Amino acid sequence: MRTTRTKARWLVTAVAGAALSAGCGSTAPSAPTAPSTPTAASSTTASPAPFGQQDVQADLEAAAAAAGAPEGLTELGSDPSPEPGETEKERKLAALIARLSPCTVSWKHDGADATSSGSKPAPSRKQLDVLLSNLAARGWKKSGAAKEVPVGDHGTYFTATYKKQGWTLYARHNTLSAWSQSTATVTEDSCFDRLTDEEAALLED
């Protein structure tokens, strides 16, 4: 169950973030417009193609590469298979994560990635700031204020939230002494809006 529980932990981040920002990213109803004439209606252009999971991955990978982060750190939602001996609760959790798999993209860069890539330094706040700036240039809009809080005497915890076309990105950066980690969890709003209280509790256990 290690893979399933690990996946559940970062999904909890998304669920908690969604709960905290509920309503914050909403927009006011648009002002009424004059009825379209038959001529105007007939000239309406086709709707743009939907913005999907692989589009999110492409945005994130391009922004990370431009920020100088190592390649191959993004992951599309996984599909954990129940293992022999799992409890009923564990099987339900695996099934829930599998159902949410098409609705999630994750990215993580920490000291281990820096070590494995040779001369690449560990992730810094500055690098994450550049990544987020690159995402903003690709149409991701900041949702609410970014926050940074101290962790003990030698660390900080930074959070920021961005939105684009029905997806929400939760960026995090942890610094503790000489160790640092940057992560981004991206979820499709419509998928997580449909979570029941029971399903949200299952992720949080």
N, C-alpha and C positions, 0 to 999 in steps of 0.2 A: 504493500500500500504506500510505499515511500513516494512514488511518482504521483499517485492520486492525491495524497495529502499535500505535497509540494504545490501541485497545480491549484488545489483548493485554497492554499494560503494566499496566493497572489490574486485569486478571484475574490477573496474576502476583501482585499484592498479596493477592488473595483466596486463591490457592493456597498462598502462603507462610504466610499467617495461619492457614489451615486446618491446615497441617502442624505449626506451632508449638503450636496449641491442641488437637491431636488428643488425645482422651481427657480433656481438662480440663473439658469441658462435660458429660461423661457423668454420669449419676446412678446411684446404687446400685440394685440390683433392689429392687422393693417387697416388703414383707413378705407372705407368703402370706395369703390371706383364706379365710374359710370358703366352701365350695361354695354356689353360689346355689341357692335353692330354685326349683322351677318357677314359682312365683308371682312371685318376684323377677326371674327371667330374663324373664318375659313383660312386665314393666313397665319394662324397660330403655329409656331414651330414645334417640332417633336420634342418630347421631354428628354433631358440629358440622360445618358446611361447611368445606372445606379453606381454608387460608390461602395465597393465591396471590400472584403477582407484582404484580398491581394493588392488592392489599391492602397489600403492603409499600410500594408507591409512595404510597398514600394516607396511611399512617402517617408516612412520611418528609416528605411535603409539608406535612402538618398540623403536624408538630413544627417544621419549618423556618419556616413562616409565623408560628407562635407565638413563635419566637425572633427574629423581625424580619428574616429573610433574604429576599432578593428571590424572587419567584415564578419558576417555570419552569426550575429548575436540576436537576431530576431527569430521568433518562433510563432507559428500559427497554432491556434488552439489544438490541444492534443485529444486523443480518443482513448483514454485508459480502459483496458479490458479487465473485468473482474477476475481476481485470482482465486484459486482453490483455498478454501478456509476463510474467506472474507465473511464478515457479518452482514446481515441484511442492511444495516445502516451504511456500511462501506460500499455495498453494491449499489445502493441508491445514490450515494455520492458520486461513484464512478459514472453512473448513468446520467446524472445531472451535468457533470463536467463534459461528458461526450455530447450531450445535447447543446451545450453552450459553445462547443468547439468552433463552429463556423462564425461565432460572434466575438472572438477574442484574438488579439495579437499581443505578444509580449517582447520586450527587449531588456537585456541586462548586461551591464558592463561593470566588472569589479576588478580587484587586484589580480585574481587568477587569470583573467583574460589578458591583462597587461603583461603578466609573466610569460604566458604561453606565446605571446606575439613578439617576444624579443625586446626590442628597444622601445616599444610603445609604453608610455607612462600610464600610471593608474588614472582612472577617470577623475576629473576635477569638476567643481561647480562651473568653472568657466567653460569647460567643454560642453556640459549639459546646457548652459545658457546659449552657446552657439547652435547646438542641435535644435533647441526650441525656437531660436530665431529663424533657422532654416525651415522649420515646420510652419512658422507664421508666414514665411514667404510663399509657402505652398498652400496657403488658404486656411490653416488652422488658427482659430480665434481663441485668445485667452478667455477663460471663464472664471470670473472672480479674481481676487488678489492672490498672488503667490505668497507663501509663508515660509519663514525660516526660524527655527527655534533651537536653542542650545540643548545639548544632550550631555549632562554632567559638566565637567570642567574642560573636556578635550574633544567635544564633538558637536555637530550641528545636524539638523534634519530639515531638509527643504522640500516643499511640495508645490506643485503648480498643476492646473487643469486647463486643457485645451479642447475645443470641439470643432468638428467638421462633418457636415452632411450626415448627421445621425450617428456619429461616433464620438466617444469621449476618451481623451487621453489623460491618464494620471501619471505625471512625472514625479520622480522622487530622487533625492540625492542624500546619502548618509555619509558623514565623515566622522571617524573616531580615531583620534591619534594619527597613526600613519596609514590607516586603512580607509578606503572610500569605495562607494558603490553608487552607480546611477542606474535607474530602472524606469521603464515606461510600460504601463499596462493600458491597453486600448480595448474598449468594449463597445459593442453596438447597442445603442440606447434601447431600441425596441425589444431586444432579447431580454435585457436585464429588467426592463419595466414590467415584463410578464412574470417575473419570479414571484412565487407565493411566499408568504411569511415562513411557511414550513421549509421551503427550499433555501431561502436566505439563512435560516437558522442552521440548516444542514451544512452549509458552507462555513459558517462561523464556528461550529463546534470544534 
